[in-house]
Amino acid sequence: MIMATERFRNDTTTIYSEEADLVWERTFDAPRELVWQAFMDPERIPRWWGPHGTTATVVEMDVRPGGRWRYISRAPDRDDVPFMGEYLEVEPPERFRWTFIVDVDGMRDHVGVETFTFEDVGGKTRLTARSHFPSVAELEGALATGMIAGGVETWDRLAAMLADG
């Protein structure tokens, strides 16, 4: 398990912490507008959101400051897990910020803020996601859930979807 003071890197993704922030970086072989649309189109989200073996349903997605979002993650070996939040900023196709809540008992009070930045790098897209936790202890608690492996698989699914068009 990666701890808040460590850095994770594989062939595609770099993940590290800066105090109570967890930062994910990856360059996708797709134009920025296409990567942006993968995050903004409720019909594309289910094609890539979540680790392998899961499915996602977009229940609500109102992409504007103050708009709400809600996805439900399903897997055959566990109960459904709802995720939800509110869009705080939307600056197409450069960045968006939202709150991120896992809507299950014991987690609802843990509201994170995530910022996604989409940078054009010669026809490819460098995506940086910065997740801010209320404390380093909460970041470490989130890391203990296995979120790194799930996040890398999610971005692998995103890369595959982008390659398919």
FENTA-V116982 format. One record per residue. N is the residue number from 0. OMEGA is omega as a letter, one per 30 degrees, with the letter a starting at -180 (NA if undefined). NEAR is the number of other C-alpha atoms within 8 Angstrom. D_FIRST is the distance of its C-alpha to the first C-alpha in whole Angstrom. Layout:
n=N omega=OMEGA near=NEAR d_first=D_FIRST
n=N omega=OMEGA near=NEAR d_first=D_FIRST
This chain:
n=0 omega=l near=5 d_first=0
n=1 omega=l near=9 d_first=4
n=2 omega=a near=7 d_first=6
n=3 omega=a near=14 d_first=10
n=4 omega=a near=8 d_first=11
n=5 omega=l near=8 d_first=9
n=6 omega=l near=9 d_first=11
n=7 omega=l near=9 d_first=10
n=8 omega=l near=8 d_first=13
n=9 omega=a near=6 d_first=14
n=10 omega=a near=4 d_first=18
n=11 omega=a near=7 d_first=18
n=12 omega=l near=12 d_first=16
n=13 omega=l near=11 d_first=14
n=14 omega=l near=11 d_first=12
n=15 omega=l near=12 d_first=12
n=16 omega=l near=12 d_first=13
n=17 omega=a near=9 d_first=17
n=18 omega=a near=6 d_first=17
n=19 omega=l near=12 d_first=17
n=20 omega=l near=12 d_first=17
n=21 omega=a near=14 d_first=14
n=22 omega=l near=12 d_first=16
n=23 omega=l near=12 d_first=16
n=24 omega=l near=11 d_first=18
n=25 omega=l near=10 d_first=20
n=26 omega=l near=10 d_first=23
n=27 omega=a near=10 d_first=25
n=28 omega=a near=10 d_first=28
n=29 omega=l near=11 d_first=30
n=30 omega=a near=10 d_first=32
n=31 omega=a near=13 d_first=31
n=32 omega=l near=7 d_first=34
n=33 omega=l near=9 d_first=32
n=34 omega=l near=13 d_first=29
n=35 omega=a near=12 d_first=30
n=36 omega=l near=9 d_first=32
n=37 omega=l near=11 d_first=29
n=38 omega=a near=9 d_first=27
n=39 omega=a near=8 d_first=31
n=40 omega=a near=8 d_first=32
n=41 omega=l near=9 d_first=32
n=42 omega=l near=6 d_first=33
n=43 omega=a near=10 d_first=30
n=44 omega=a near=13 d_first=27
n=45 omega=a near=11 d_first=27
n=46 omega=a near=10 d_first=27
n=47 omega=a near=11 d_first=24
n=48 omega=l near=11 d_first=22
n=49 omega=a near=12 d_first=19
n=50 omega=l near=12 d_first=17
n=51 omega=l near=8 d_first=19
n=52 omega=l near=5 d_first=21
n=53 omega=l near=10 d_first=21
n=54 omega=l near=10 d_first=24
n=55 omega=l near=13 d_first=25
n=56 omega=l near=8 d_first=28
n=57 omega=a near=11 d_first=30
n=58 omega=a near=8 d_first=32
n=59 omega=l near=8 d_first=33
n=60 omega=a near=10 d_first=32
n=61 omega=a near=7 d_first=35
n=62 omega=l near=10 d_first=34
n=63 omega=l near=9 d_first=35
n=64 omega=a near=9 d_first=35
n=65 omega=l near=7 d_first=35
n=66 omega=a near=11 d_first=34
n=67 omega=l near=12 d_first=32
n=68 omega=l near=13 d_first=29
n=69 omega=l near=12 d_first=28
n=70 omega=l near=12 d_first=26
n=71 omega=l near=12 d_first=25
n=72 omega=a near=13 d_first=23
n=73 omega=l near=11 d_first=24
n=74 omega=a near=10 d_first=22
n=75 omega=a near=6 d_first=24
n=76 omega=a near=4 d_first=22
n=77 omega=l near=6 d_first=21
n=78 omega=l near=7 d_first=24
n=79 omega=l near=8 d_first=24
n=80 omega=l near=10 d_first=22
n=81 omega=l near=11 d_first=24
n=82 omega=a near=12 d_first=23
n=83 omega=l near=13 d_first=25
n=84 omega=a near=11 d_first=27
n=85 omega=l near=12 d_first=29
n=86 omega=l near=16 d_first=30
n=87 omega=l near=12 d_first=31
n=88 omega=l near=10 d_first=32
n=89 omega=a near=11 d_first=33
n=90 omega=a near=7 d_first=34
n=91 omega=f near=7 d_first=34
n=92 omega=a near=8 d_first=33
n=93 omega=a near=9 d_first=31
n=94 omega=l near=12 d_first=29
n=95 omega=l near=13 d_first=28
n=96 omega=l near=12 d_first=27
n=97 omega=l near=12 d_first=26
n=98 omega=a near=13 d_first=25
n=99 omega=a near=12 d_first=22
n=100 omega=l near=13 d_first=22
n=101 omega=a near=11 d_first=20
n=102 omega=l near=10 d_first=24
n=103 omega=l near=8 d_first=23
n=104 omega=l near=5 d_first=24
n=105 omega=a near=5 d_first=22
n=106 omega=a near=9 d_first=20
n=107 omega=a near=10 d_first=24
n=108 omega=a near=6 d_first=24
n=109 omega=a near=8 d_first=21
n=110 omega=l near=10 d_first=22
n=111 omega=l near=11 d_first=20
n=112 omega=a near=11 d_first=22
n=113 omega=l near=12 d_first=21
n=114 omega=l near=12 d_first=23
n=115 omega=l near=11 d_first=24
n=116 omega=a near=11 d_first=26
n=117 omega=a near=14 d_first=27
n=118 omega=l near=9 d_first=29
n=119 omega=l near=10 d_first=31
n=120 omega=l near=7 d_first=31
n=121 omega=l near=5 d_first=34
n=122 omega=l near=9 d_first=34
n=123 omega=a near=12 d_first=30
n=124 omega=l near=16 d_first=28
n=125 omega=l near=13 d_first=25
n=126 omega=l near=13 d_first=23
n=127 omega=l near=12 d_first=21
n=128 omega=l near=11 d_first=19
n=129 omega=l near=11 d_first=19
n=130 omega=a near=11 d_first=18
n=131 omega=l near=10 d_first=19
n=132 omega=a near=13 d_first=18
n=133 omega=a near=10 d_first=20
n=134 omega=l near=7 d_first=18
n=135 omega=l near=11 d_first=15
n=136 omega=l near=6 d_first=15
n=137 omega=l near=9 d_first=15
n=138 omega=a near=14 d_first=12
n=139 omega=l near=10 d_first=10
n=140 omega=l near=8 d_first=11
n=141 omega=l near=9 d_first=11
n=142 omega=a near=13 d_first=7
n=143 omega=a near=8 d_first=7
n=144 omega=a near=6 d_first=9
n=145 omega=a near=9 d_first=7
n=146 omega=a near=9 d_first=10
n=147 omega=a near=8 d_first=8
n=148 omega=l near=8 d_first=9
n=149 omega=l near=11 d_first=12
n=150 omega=l near=10 d_first=13
n=151 omega=l near=10 d_first=13
n=152 omega=l near=11 d_first=15
n=153 omega=l near=13 d_first=18
n=154 omega=l near=9 d_first=18
n=155 omega=l near=8 d_first=19
n=156 omega=l near=13 d_first=22
n=157 omega=l near=12 d_first=23
n=158 omega=l near=10 d_first=24
n=159 omega=l near=8 d_first=25
n=160 omega=l near=10 d_first=27
n=161 omega=l near=12 d_first=29
n=162 omega=l near=8 d_first=30
n=163 omega=l near=5 d_first=32
n=164 omega=NA near=4 d_first=33
